[in-house]
Amino acid sequence: MLTNTWQKRLDGTSTLLRRGALYVGLASCSIVAIATTWGWIFNDPIDVAGPARSAVNRTALVGSYAQDCVTRWLTATAAHQQSLHDCWSLRDQMRLPTTPAVIVSSPAVSAVTLVDDSGTAQQWSVVVCVSERPFESATPHTAYYRLPVVFTNYGVRASALPARVNGPGGGADAPLAYSTELPVGQLDPKDGGNLQTGNPVSDTVSGFIKSYLTGAGGLERYVTTDSGLLASADYRSAPLAKLVANHSAPDHQTPANGTTLHVLATVNAITSQFSPQQLNYPISLTVTSGQWAVSGLDYAPLLADGAELTPVAPAPAAAPR
């Protein structure tokens, strides 16, 4: 048993320790607050936006420069060799054709990579994608060229000629998650739309596509109030050609409110210039007030879970120029 004297001593020591810890904590917080406030008032703010803007602007500058240089190089002729001088300092005579070797269209920057930064110079690697064909009526094919570009205080300059490189590959086909095919109405000879099928989902999608893509009007009948969709009215006609859903839906009755369904609609549209154009629309539908209605356009079709990808064989190489 502790005596009263020792108990008082222990209680006093504990109180002193608690007070000391409190004073130390308050003093530390005060010092941090004063230092932070001082920094806010007197120190220069950290420049976050400046380096970000510089990096973005340099990427855009280097990319556009490389795109222009690759286009010039592909279309250069012996009579206009000077057009290459804005990109390269040609110390040796370059053999060029008398007419452009290829017809180039749709050049685009595919990738811009910072390779090296010495402080006074940055070397960038730019991959430019072009659609090229040897003559006007030939079938175009896609080609990729890499150009090294040096960025300095003096400006931008290519450090070597372009190199033909591989593209990203042919990709792979991904199976979609639409396992149920829904009926599509026959073509209406009067307006180029679809006749009614009696299936509430099919008829809703058909009416939506017609009112969304043509000047038929009545879009509000087929969409929810919060869909945010407005009529495009660009096509002469837009009949459904195929309609598939991610699961089955009753043919002649409507489920409970809030039920959702995702469909993929294939549309055989006719443009204002009477040209056929096939479109795909991934669509979300929701039962509202006892009726199916379009609640939005999906950003992409649904992919099947766990399905294997099917690699696409690359297209055969073009004949040498």
RALINJO-V824094 format. One record per run of one state. SS is the DSSP state (H for helix, E for strand, L for the rest). FROM is the first residue (numbers start at 0). TO is the last residue. If there is no record, write none. Layout:
SS_FROM_TO / SS_FROM_TO
This chain:
L_0_2 / H_3_41 / L_42_47 / H_48_74 / L_75_76 / H_77_83 / L_84_101 / E_102_116 / L_117_119 / E_120_132 / L_133_139 / E_140_151 / L_152_153 / E_154_157 / L_158_161 / E_162_164 / L_165_170 / E_171_172 / L_173_174 / E_175_175 / L_176_178 / E_179_181 / L_182_185 / E_186_186 / L_187_192 / E_193_193 / L_194_198 / H_199_212 / L_213_217 / H_218_220 / L_221_221 / E_222_222 / L_223_233 / E_234_244 / L_245_258 / E_259_270 / L_271_274 / E_275_287 / L_288_289 / E_290_296 / L_297_301 / E_302_302 / L_303_308 / E_309_310 / L_311_320
